[in-house]
Amino acid sequence: MLEQVEEAARALAYIIVIDRYHLGNRTATVTLAAESQRQLLPSALLTPRE
């Protein structure tokens, strides 16, 4: 049981870190629909071009 709780805690911590990272990279507030569409784009389209 303790191993399952530790695994769930690690997964939750990972989700929180990733969420905080994404929020920190935002320059503007987006709607849920826009965020959903953004998640479907290939990563090449999301990075700035030189």
C-alpha distance matrix in Angstrom:
0.0 3.8 5.4 5.2 6.4 8.8 10.0 10.8 12.5 14.4 15.6 16.7 18.5 20.2 21.4 22.7 24.6 26.1 27.1 28.7 30.5 31.9 33.1 34.8 36.7 38.1 41.8 42.0 40.0 39.3 38.6 35.5 37.8 39.1 35.7 34.6 37.8 37.3 33.9 35.7 38.4 38.4 37.7 41.3 42.6 40.5 41.7 45.1 47.9 50.2
3.8 0.0 3.8 5.4 5.1 6.2 8.6 9.9 10.5 12.3 14.3 15.3 16.4 18.4 20.0 21.0 22.5 24.5 25.6 26.9 28.6 30.4 31.4 32.8 35.0 36.6 40.2 40.7 38.8 38.5 38.1 35.3 37.8 38.7 35.2 34.5 37.6 36.8 33.5 35.6 38.0 37.9 36.8 40.4 41.7 39.4 40.3 43.6 46.5 48.6
5.4 3.8 0.0 3.8 5.5 5.1 6.1 8.6 9.8 10.6 12.4 14.2 15.3 16.6 18.5 20.0 21.1 22.7 24.4 25.8 27.1 28.9 30.3 31.6 33.4 35.3 38.9 39.6 37.9 37.4 37.2 34.3 36.5 37.3 33.7 32.8 35.8 34.9 31.4 33.3 35.6 35.2 34.2 37.6 39.2 37.1 37.9 41.3 44.0 46.1
5.2 5.4 3.8 0.0 3.8 5.4 5.1 6.1 8.5 9.9 10.6 12.2 14.2 15.4 16.6 18.4 20.0 21.3 22.5 24.4 25.9 27.2 28.6 30.3 32.0 33.5 37.2 37.6 35.7 34.9 34.4 31.4 33.5 34.5 31.0 30.0 33.0 32.4 29.0 30.8 33.3 33.3 32.5 36.1 37.4 35.3 36.5 39.9 42.7 45.1
6.4 5.1 5.5 3.8 0.0 3.8 5.4 5.1 6.1 8.6 9.9 10.4 12.1 14.2 15.3 16.4 18.3 20.0 20.9 22.4 24.3 25.8 26.8 28.4 30.5 31.9 35.5 35.8 33.9 33.4 33.0 30.2 32.7 33.7 30.2 29.5 32.7 32.0 28.8 31.0 33.5 33.6 32.6 36.3 37.4 35.0 36.1 39.4 42.3 44.7
8.8 6.2 5.1 5.4 3.8 0.0 3.8 5.5 5.0 6.2 8.6 9.9 10.5 12.3 14.3 15.3 16.5 18.4 19.9 21.0 22.5 24.5 25.7 26.9 28.9 30.7 34.4 35.1 33.5 33.2 33.2 30.6 33.1 33.7 30.0 29.6 32.6 31.5 28.2 30.6 32.7 32.5 31.1 34.7 36.0 33.6 34.3 37.5 40.4 42.5
10.0 8.6 6.1 5.1 5.4 3.8 0.0 3.8 5.4 5.2 6.3 8.7 9.9 10.7 12.5 14.4 15.5 16.8 18.4 20.1 21.3 22.9 24.5 25.9 27.5 29.3 33.0 33.7 32.1 31.5 31.4 28.6 30.8 31.4 27.7 27.0 29.9 28.8 25.4 27.5 29.7 29.4 28.2 31.8 33.2 31.0 31.9 35.3 38.1 40.3
10.8 9.9 8.6 6.1 5.1 5.5 3.8 0.0 3.8 5.5 5.1 6.1 8.6 9.9 10.6 12.3 14.3 15.5 16.4 18.4 20.0 21.2 22.5 24.3 26.1 27.5 31.2 31.5 29.6 28.9 28.6 25.7 28.1 28.9 25.3 24.6 27.8 27.0 23.7 25.9 28.4 28.6 27.6 31.3 32.3 30.0 31.2 34.6 37.5 40.0
12.5 10.5 9.8 8.5 6.1 5.0 5.4 3.8 0.0 3.8 5.4 5.1 6.1 8.6 9.9 10.5 12.3 14.3 15.2 16.4 18.3 20.0 21.0 22.4 24.6 26.1 29.7 30.2 28.6 28.4 28.4 25.9 28.6 29.1 25.5 25.4 28.5 27.3 24.3 27.0 29.1 29.3 27.9 31.5 32.5 29.8 30.8 33.9 37.0 39.2
14.4 12.3 10.6 9.9 8.6 6.2 5.2 5.5 3.8 0.0 3.8 5.5 5.1 6.2 8.7 9.9 10.6 12.4 14.2 15.4 16.5 18.5 20.0 21.1 22.9 24.9 28.5 29.5 28.2 27.9 28.3 25.9 28.4 28.5 24.7 24.6 27.5 25.9 22.8 25.4 27.2 27.0 25.3 28.8 30.2 27.6 28.2 31.4 34.3 36.4
15.6 14.3 12.4 10.6 9.9 8.6 6.3 5.1 5.4 3.8 0.0 3.8 5.5 5.1 6.3 8.7 10.0 10.7 12.3 14.4 15.4 16.7 18.4 20.1 21.5 23.2 26.9 27.5 26.0 25.4 25.5 22.8 25.1 25.4 21.6 21.2 24.1 22.9 19.6 22.0 24.1 24.1 22.8 26.5 27.6 25.2 26.3 29.6 32.5 34.9
16.7 15.3 14.2 12.2 10.4 9.9 8.7 6.1 5.1 5.5 3.8 0.0 3.8 5.4 5.1 6.2 8.7 10.0 10.5 12.3 14.2 15.4 16.4 18.3 20.2 21.5 25.1 25.5 23.7 23.4 23.4 21.0 23.6 24.0 20.4 20.4 23.5 22.4 19.5 22.3 24.4 24.9 23.6 27.3 28.0 25.2 26.5 29.6 32.8 35.2
18.5 16.4 15.3 14.2 12.1 10.5 9.9 8.6 6.1 5.1 5.5 3.8 0.0 3.8 5.4 5.1 6.2 8.6 9.8 10.6 12.3 14.3 15.3 16.5 18.6 20.4 24.0 24.8 23.5 23.7 24.3 22.3 25.1 24.9 21.2 21.8 24.7 23.0 20.3 23.4 25.0 25.2 23.3 26.8 27.7 24.7 25.4 28.3 31.5 33.7
20.2 18.4 16.6 15.4 14.2 12.3 10.7 9.9 8.6 6.2 5.1 5.4 3.8 0.0 3.8 5.5 5.2 6.2 8.5 10.0 10.6 12.4 14.3 15.4 16.9 18.9 22.6 23.6 22.6 22.4 23.2 21.1 23.5 23.1 19.3 19.7 22.3 20.3 17.5 20.4 21.9 21.8 19.9 23.3 24.4 21.6 22.3 25.4 28.4 30.6
21.4 20.0 18.5 16.6 15.3 14.3 12.5 10.6 9.9 8.7 6.3 5.1 5.4 3.8 0.0 3.8 5.5 5.2 6.0 8.6 9.9 10.6 12.2 14.2 15.6 17.0 20.7 21.2 19.8 19.3 19.7 17.5 20.0 19.9 16.1 16.4 19.3 17.7 14.9 18.0 19.8 20.3 18.8 22.5 23.0 20.2 21.4 24.5 27.8 30.3
22.7 21.0 20.0 18.4 16.4 15.3 14.4 12.3 10.5 9.9 8.7 6.2 5.1 5.5 3.8 0.0 3.8 5.5 5.0 6.1 8.5 9.9 10.5 12.2 14.4 15.7 19.2 19.8 18.4 18.6 19.4 17.7 20.7 20.4 16.7 17.8 20.7 18.9 16.7 20.2 21.7 22.4 20.6 24.1 24.3 21.2 22.2 24.8 28.3 30.6
24.6 22.5 21.1 20.0 18.3 16.5 15.5 14.3 12.3 10.6 10.0 8.7 6.2 5.2 5.5 3.8 0.0 3.8 5.4 5.2 6.1 8.7 9.9 10.5 12.6 14.7 18.2 19.5 18.8 19.3 20.7 19.4 22.1 21.1 17.5 18.8 21.3 18.9 16.9 20.3 21.2 21.4 19.1 22.3 22.9 19.6 20.0 22.6 25.9 28.0
26.1 24.5 22.7 21.3 20.0 18.4 16.8 15.5 14.3 12.4 10.7 10.0 8.6 6.2 5.2 5.5 3.8 0.0 3.8 5.5 5.0 6.2 8.6 9.9 10.8 12.8 16.5 17.7 17.1 17.0 18.4 16.9 19.2 18.1 14.4 15.6 17.8 15.3 13.2 16.6 17.4 17.7 15.4 18.8 19.4 16.2 16.9 19.8 23.1 25.4
27.1 25.6 24.4 22.5 20.9 19.9 18.4 16.4 15.2 14.2 12.3 10.5 9.8 8.5 6.0 5.0 5.4 3.8 0.0 3.8 5.4 5.2 6.2 8.6 10.1 11.0 14.7 15.3 14.1 14.1 15.3 14.0 16.7 15.9 12.2 13.8 16.4 14.3 12.7 16.3 17.5 18.5 16.7 20.0 19.9 16.6 17.8 20.4 23.9 26.5
28.7 26.9 25.8 24.4 22.4 21.0 20.1 18.4 16.4 15.4 14.4 12.3 10.6 10.0 8.6 6.1 5.2 5.5 3.8 0.0 3.8 5.5 5.1 6.1 8.7 10.2 13.5 14.7 14.0 15.0 16.8 16.2 19.2 17.9 14.6 16.8 19.1 16.6 15.6 19.3 20.0 20.8 18.5 21.5 21.3 17.7 18.3 20.4 24.0 26.2
30.5 28.6 27.1 25.9 24.3 22.5 21.3 20.0 18.3 16.5 15.4 14.2 12.3 10.6 9.9 8.5 6.1 5.0 5.4 3.8 0.0 3.8 5.5 5.1 6.5 9.0 12.5 14.3 14.5 15.3 17.6 17.2 19.5 17.7 14.4 16.6 18.3 15.3 14.3 17.9 18.0 18.3 15.6 18.3 18.4 14.8 15.0 17.1 20.6 22.6
31.9 30.4 28.9 27.2 25.8 24.5 22.9 21.2 20.0 18.5 16.7 15.4 14.3 12.4 10.6 9.9 8.7 6.2 5.2 5.5 3.8 0.0 3.8 5.4 5.3 6.6 10.4 11.7 11.6 11.8 14.1 13.7 15.9 13.9 10.6 13.1 14.7 11.7 11.1 14.8 14.9 15.8 13.5 16.4 15.9 12.3 13.2 15.5 19.1 21.6
33.1 31.4 30.3 28.6 26.8 25.7 24.5 22.5 21.0 20.0 18.4 16.4 15.3 14.3 12.2 10.5 9.9 8.6 6.2 5.1 5.5 3.8 0.0 3.8 5.4 5.4 8.8 9.6 9.2 10.5 12.9 13.2 15.9 14.1 11.3 14.3 16.1 13.5 13.6 17.3 17.6 18.9 16.8 19.4 18.5 14.8 15.8 17.4 21.2 23.5
34.8 32.8 31.6 30.3 28.4 26.9 25.9 24.3 22.4 21.1 20.1 18.3 16.5 15.4 14.2 12.2 10.5 9.9 8.6 6.1 5.1 5.4 3.8 0.0 3.8 5.6 8.2 10.4 11.2 13.1 16.0 16.7 19.2 16.9 14.4 17.5 18.9 15.8 16.0 19.7 19.3 20.2 17.5 19.6 19.0 15.2 15.2 16.3 20.0 21.9
36.7 35.0 33.4 32.0 30.5 28.9 27.5 26.1 24.6 22.9 21.5 20.2 18.6 16.9 15.6 14.4 12.6 10.8 10.1 8.7 6.5 5.3 5.4 3.8 0.0 3.8 6.5 9.2 10.8 12.1 15.3 16.2 18.0 15.2 12.9 16.1 16.8 13.4 14.1 17.4 16.5 17.2 14.5 16.3 15.5 11.7 11.6 12.6 16.3 18.4
38.1 36.6 35.3 33.5 31.9 30.7 29.3 27.5 26.1 24.9 23.2 21.5 20.4 18.9 17.0 15.7 14.7 12.8 11.0 10.2 9.0 6.6 5.4 5.6 3.8 0.0 3.8 5.6 7.1 8.7 12.1 13.6 15.4 12.6 10.9 14.5 15.1 12.2 13.6 16.9 16.2 17.7 15.6 17.3 15.7 12.1 12.9 13.6 17.4 19.7
41.8 40.2 38.9 37.2 35.5 34.4 33.0 31.2 29.7 28.5 26.9 25.1 24.0 22.6 20.7 19.2 18.2 16.5 14.7 13.5 12.5 10.4 8.8 8.2 6.5 3.8 0.0 3.8 7.1 9.4 13.1 15.4 16.9 13.8 13.1 16.8 17.0 14.2 16.3 19.3 18.2 19.8 17.7 18.8 16.8 13.5 14.0 13.7 17.2 19.2
42.0 40.7 39.6 37.6 35.8 35.1 33.7 31.5 30.2 29.5 27.5 25.5 24.8 23.6 21.2 19.8 19.5 17.7 15.3 14.7 14.3 11.7 9.6 10.4 9.2 5.6 3.8 0.0 3.8 6.3 10.0 12.8 14.3 11.5 11.4 15.2 15.5 13.5 15.9 18.8 18.1 20.3 18.9 20.3 17.8 14.8 16.1 16.1 19.5 21.8
40.0 38.8 37.9 35.7 33.9 33.5 32.1 29.6 28.6 28.2 26.0 23.7 23.5 22.6 19.8 18.4 18.8 17.1 14.1 14.0 14.5 11.6 9.2 11.2 10.8 7.1 7.1 3.8 0.0 3.8 6.9 9.8 11.8 9.8 9.7 13.3 14.3 13.0 15.1 18.0 18.1 20.8 19.8 21.7 19.2 16.2 18.2 18.8 22.2 24.9
39.3 38.5 37.4 34.9 33.4 33.2 31.5 28.9 28.4 27.9 25.4 23.4 23.7 22.4 19.3 18.6 19.3 17.0 14.1 15.0 15.3 11.8 10.5 13.1 12.1 8.7 9.4 6.3 3.8 0.0 3.8 6.6 8.1 6.1 6.4 9.9 10.8 10.0 12.3 14.9 15.3 18.3 18.0 20.0 17.3 14.8 17.4 18.4 21.7 24.8
38.6 38.1 37.2 34.4 33.0 33.2 31.4 28.6 28.4 28.3 25.5 23.4 24.3 23.2 19.7 19.4 20.7 18.4 15.3 16.8 17.6 14.1 12.9 16.0 15.3 12.1 13.1 10.0 6.9 3.8 0.0 3.8 5.4 5.2 6.2 8.6 10.0 10.5 12.4 14.6 15.8 19.2 19.5 21.7 19.0 16.9 20.0 21.3 24.5 27.7
35.5 35.3 34.3 31.4 30.2 30.6 28.6 25.7 25.9 25.9 22.8 21.0 22.3 21.1 17.5 17.7 19.4 16.9 14.0 16.2 17.2 13.7 13.2 16.7 16.2 13.6 15.4 12.8 9.8 6.6 3.8 0.0 3.8 5.5 5.1 6.1 8.7 9.8 10.6 12.8 14.8 18.2 18.7 21.4 19.1 17.2 20.4 22.4 25.5 28.9
37.8 37.8 36.5 33.5 32.7 33.1 30.8 28.1 28.6 28.4 25.1 23.6 25.1 23.5 20.0 20.7 22.1 19.2 16.7 19.2 19.5 15.9 15.9 19.2 18.0 15.4 16.9 14.3 11.8 8.1 5.4 3.8 0.0 3.8 5.5 5.1 6.3 8.6 10.0 11.1 13.0 16.7 17.9 20.3 17.7 16.4 20.0 21.9 24.7 28.3
39.1 38.7 37.3 34.5 33.7 33.7 31.4 28.9 29.1 28.5 25.4 24.0 24.9 23.1 19.9 20.4 21.1 18.1 15.9 17.9 17.7 13.9 14.1 16.9 15.2 12.6 13.8 11.5 9.8 6.1 5.2 5.5 3.8 0.0 3.8 5.4 5.2 6.1 8.7 10.1 11.0 14.6 15.4 17.4 14.6 13.2 16.6 18.3 21.1 24.6
35.7 35.2 33.7 31.0 30.2 30.0 27.7 25.3 25.5 24.7 21.6 20.4 21.2 19.3 16.1 16.7 17.5 14.4 12.2 14.6 14.4 10.6 11.3 14.4 12.9 10.9 13.1 11.4 9.7 6.4 6.2 5.1 5.5 3.8 0.0 3.8 5.4 5.0 6.2 8.9 10.2 13.4 13.7 16.4 14.1 12.1 15.4 17.6 20.7 24.2
34.6 34.5 32.8 30.0 29.5 29.6 27.0 24.6 25.4 24.6 21.2 20.4 21.8 19.7 16.4 17.8 18.8 15.6 13.8 16.8 16.6 13.1 14.3 17.5 16.1 14.5 16.8 15.2 13.3 9.9 8.6 6.1 5.1 5.4 3.8 0.0 3.8 5.5 5.3 6.8 9.3 12.7 13.8 16.7 14.8 13.5 17.0 19.7 22.4 26.1
37.8 37.6 35.8 33.0 32.7 32.6 29.9 27.8 28.5 27.5 24.1 23.5 24.7 22.3 19.3 20.7 21.3 17.8 16.4 19.1 18.3 14.7 16.1 18.9 16.8 15.1 17.0 15.5 14.3 10.8 10.0 8.7 6.3 5.2 5.4 3.8 0.0 3.8 5.4 5.3 6.9 10.6 12.3 14.5 12.1 11.6 15.4 17.8 20.1 23.9
37.3 36.8 34.9 32.4 32.0 31.5 28.8 27.0 27.3 25.9 22.9 22.4 23.0 20.3 17.7 18.9 18.9 15.3 14.3 16.6 15.3 11.7 13.5 15.8 13.4 12.2 14.2 13.5 13.0 10.0 10.5 9.8 8.6 6.1 5.0 5.5 3.8 0.0 3.8 5.4 5.4 8.7 9.4 11.8 9.5 8.2 11.9 14.4 17.0 20.7
33.9 33.5 31.4 29.0 28.8 28.2 25.4 23.7 24.3 22.8 19.6 19.5 20.3 17.5 14.9 16.7 16.9 13.2 12.7 15.6 14.3 11.1 13.6 16.0 14.1 13.6 16.3 15.9 15.1 12.3 12.4 10.6 10.0 8.7 6.2 5.3 5.4 3.8 0.0 3.8 5.6 8.1 8.8 12.0 10.9 9.5 12.9 16.0 18.7 22.2
35.7 35.6 33.3 30.8 31.0 30.6 27.5 25.9 27.0 25.4 22.0 22.3 23.4 20.4 18.0 20.2 20.3 16.6 16.3 19.3 17.9 14.8 17.3 19.7 17.4 16.9 19.3 18.8 18.0 14.9 14.6 12.8 11.1 10.1 8.9 6.8 5.3 5.4 3.8 0.0 3.8 6.6 8.9 11.6 10.4 10.5 14.0 17.1 19.1 22.8
38.4 38.0 35.6 33.3 33.5 32.7 29.7 28.4 29.1 27.2 24.1 24.4 25.0 21.9 19.8 21.7 21.2 17.4 17.5 20.0 18.0 14.9 17.6 19.3 16.5 16.2 18.2 18.1 18.1 15.3 15.8 14.8 13.0 11.0 10.2 9.3 6.9 5.4 5.6 3.8 0.0 3.8 6.3 8.2 6.7 7.4 10.9 13.8 15.5 19.2
38.4 37.9 35.2 33.3 33.6 32.5 29.4 28.6 29.3 27.0 24.1 24.9 25.2 21.8 20.3 22.4 21.4 17.7 18.5 20.8 18.3 15.8 18.9 20.2 17.2 17.7 19.8 20.3 20.8 18.3 19.2 18.2 16.7 14.6 13.4 12.7 10.6 8.7 8.1 6.6 3.8 0.0 3.8 5.4 5.8 7.2 9.6 12.9 14.1 17.6
37.7 36.8 34.2 32.5 32.6 31.1 28.2 27.6 27.9 25.3 22.8 23.6 23.3 19.9 18.8 20.6 19.1 15.4 16.7 18.5 15.6 13.5 16.8 17.5 14.5 15.6 17.7 18.9 19.8 18.0 19.5 18.7 17.9 15.4 13.7 13.8 12.3 9.4 8.8 8.9 6.3 3.8 0.0 3.8 5.4 5.2 6.7 10.3 11.9 15.2
41.3 40.4 37.6 36.1 36.3 34.7 31.8 31.3 31.5 28.8 26.5 27.3 26.8 23.3 22.5 24.1 22.3 18.8 20.0 21.5 18.3 16.4 19.4 19.6 16.3 17.3 18.8 20.3 21.7 20.0 21.7 21.4 20.3 17.4 16.4 16.7 14.5 11.8 12.0 11.6 8.2 5.4 3.8 0.0 3.8 5.5 5.8 8.6 9.1 12.4
42.6 41.7 39.2 37.4 37.4 36.0 33.2 32.3 32.5 30.2 27.6 28.0 27.7 24.4 23.0 24.3 22.9 19.4 19.9 21.3 18.4 15.9 18.5 19.0 15.5 15.7 16.8 17.8 19.2 17.3 19.0 19.1 17.7 14.6 14.1 14.8 12.1 9.5 10.9 10.4 6.7 5.8 5.4 3.8 0.0 3.8 5.8 8.0 8.9 12.6
40.5 39.4 37.1 35.3 35.0 33.6 31.0 30.0 29.8 27.6 25.2 25.2 24.7 21.6 20.2 21.2 19.6 16.2 16.6 17.7 14.8 12.3 14.8 15.2 11.7 12.1 13.5 14.8 16.2 14.8 16.9 17.2 16.4 13.2 12.1 13.5 11.6 8.2 9.5 10.5 7.4 7.2 5.2 5.5 3.8 0.0 3.8 6.7 9.2 12.7
41.7 40.3 37.9 36.5 36.1 34.3 31.9 31.2 30.8 28.2 26.3 26.5 25.4 22.3 21.4 22.2 20.0 16.9 17.8 18.3 15.0 13.2 15.8 15.2 11.6 12.9 14.0 16.1 18.2 17.4 20.0 20.4 20.0 16.6 15.4 17.0 15.4 11.9 12.9 14.0 10.9 9.6 6.7 5.8 5.8 3.8 0.0 3.8 6.4 9.6
45.1 43.6 41.3 39.9 39.4 37.5 35.3 34.6 33.9 31.4 29.6 29.6 28.3 25.4 24.5 24.8 22.6 19.8 20.4 20.4 17.1 15.5 17.4 16.3 12.6 13.6 13.7 16.1 18.8 18.4 21.3 22.4 21.9 18.3 17.6 19.7 17.8 14.4 16.0 17.1 13.8 12.9 10.3 8.6 8.0 6.7 3.8 0.0 3.8 6.6
47.9 46.5 44.0 42.7 42.3 40.4 38.1 37.5 37.0 34.3 32.5 32.8 31.5 28.4 27.8 28.3 25.9 23.1 23.9 24.0 20.6 19.1 21.2 20.0 16.3 17.4 17.2 19.5 22.2 21.7 24.5 25.5 24.7 21.1 20.7 22.4 20.1 17.0 18.7 19.1 15.5 14.1 11.9 9.1 8.9 9.2 6.4 3.8 0.0 3.8
50.2 48.6 46.1 45.1 44.7 42.5 40.3 40.0 39.2 36.4 34.9 35.2 33.7 30.6 30.3 30.6 28.0 25.4 26.5 26.2 22.6 21.6 23.5 21.9 18.4 19.7 19.2 21.8 24.9 24.8 27.7 28.9 28.3 24.6 24.2 26.1 23.9 20.7 22.2 22.8 19.2 17.6 15.2 12.4 12.6 12.7 9.6 6.6 3.8 0.0
